Amino acid sequence: MREFADQSGERWVASVREEPGTDYKGRFYLVMSPASGGHERPLIDVRWNTERTARRALETASVVELRRRLRSANGRAPVPARP
C-alpha cells in the first residue's frame, strides 16, 4: 500500500487486491482509492503474479507513475447515473 498526492493535492492510496480463483498467473491487480474514503478504482490490466512482487512495484514506483495510473483509472471509472 502506498499513499501519494495527485496533481491537485488530493491524497490517494495505491494498493493491491487479489482476484480469487485457481489461476495464479496475474492474480494480483492494482487498485486506487481516495485516502479520505470512497469508491475504489481498479486497474485490472495492471497485474502481478505474487503479492510480494506487487508490493515491491508499488514501493518503488515514482509519484509520476502513480499519478499516470490514477488518471487512467479515473478515465475508466463509470459515470454516476443522474437522478
C-alpha positions as CSV (number, residue, x, y, z in Angstrom):
1,M,0.0,0.0,0.0
2,R,1.3,3.4,-0.9
3,E,-0.1,6.9,-0.3
4,F,0.5,9.8,-2.7
5,A,-1.0,13.1,-3.8
6,D,-2.5,13.7,-7.2
7,Q,-1.8,16.9,-9.1
8,S,-4.5,18.9,-7.2
9,G,-3.1,17.7,-3.8
10,E,-5.8,15.1,-3.1
11,R,-4.4,12.1,-1.2
12,W,-4.8,8.7,-2.8
13,V,-3.8,5.1,-1.8
14,A,-2.4,2.7,-4.4
15,S,-2.9,-0.9,-3.2
16,V,-3.2,-4.5,-4.3
17,R,-6.2,-6.8,-4.5
18,E,-6.3,-10.5,-5.1
19,E,-8.6,-12.0,-7.6
20,P,-9.7,-15.4,-6.3
21,G,-9.6,-18.4,-8.5
22,T,-7.4,-21.3,-9.4
23,D,-5.2,-19.4,-11.9
24,Y,-2.2,-17.9,-10.1
25,K,-0.8,-16.0,-13.1
26,G,-1.7,-12.4,-12.8
27,R,-3.8,-13.0,-9.7
28,F,-3.0,-9.6,-8.0
29,Y,-4.1,-6.3,-9.5
30,L,-3.8,-2.5,-8.8
31,V,-6.5,-0.5,-7.1
32,M,-6.6,3.3,-6.5
33,S,-8.7,4.6,-3.6
34,P,-9.2,8.1,-2.2
35,A,-7.4,8.3,1.1
36,S,-10.5,10.0,2.6
37,G,-12.6,7.1,1.6
38,G,-14.9,6.5,-1.4
39,H,-15.1,4.3,-4.4
40,E,-12.1,2.2,-5.4
41,R,-10.9,2.4,-9.0
42,P,-9.5,-0.9,-10.0
43,L,-6.9,-1.3,-12.8
44,I,-7.4,-4.9,-13.6
45,D,-4.9,-4.8,-16.5
46,V,-2.0,-3.9,-14.1
47,R,-1.3,-7.3,-12.7
48,W,1.3,-9.3,-10.8
49,N,1.8,-13.0,-10.1
50,T,2.6,-12.6,-6.4
51,E,1.7,-10.1,-3.7
52,R,5.4,-9.7,-2.9
53,T,6.1,-8.5,-6.4
54,A,3.1,-6.2,-6.4
55,R,4.1,-4.6,-3.2
56,R,7.7,-4.1,-4.3
57,A,6.4,-2.5,-7.6
58,L,4.2,0.0,-5.6
59,E,7.0,0.8,-3.1
60,T,9.4,1.6,-5.9
61,A,7.0,3.4,-8.3
62,S,7.6,7.1,-8.8
63,V,4.9,9.6,-8.0
64,V,4.7,10.4,-11.7
65,E,3.9,6.8,-12.5
66,L,1.3,6.6,-9.7
67,R,-0.4,9.7,-11.0
68,R,-0.4,8.4,-14.5
69,R,-2.1,5.2,-13.3
70,L,-4.6,7.2,-11.4
71,R,-5.5,9.3,-14.5
72,S,-6.0,6.0,-16.3
73,A,-8.2,4.6,-13.5
74,N,-10.3,7.8,-13.3
75,G,-10.8,7.8,-17.1
76,R,-12.2,4.3,-16.9
77,A,-14.4,4.9,-13.8
78,P,-18.1,4.6,-14.5
79,V,-20.0,7.8,-14.7
80,P,-22.6,8.0,-11.9
81,A,-26.2,7.9,-13.1
82,R,-28.2,11.1,-12.8
83,P,-31.2,11.1,-10.5
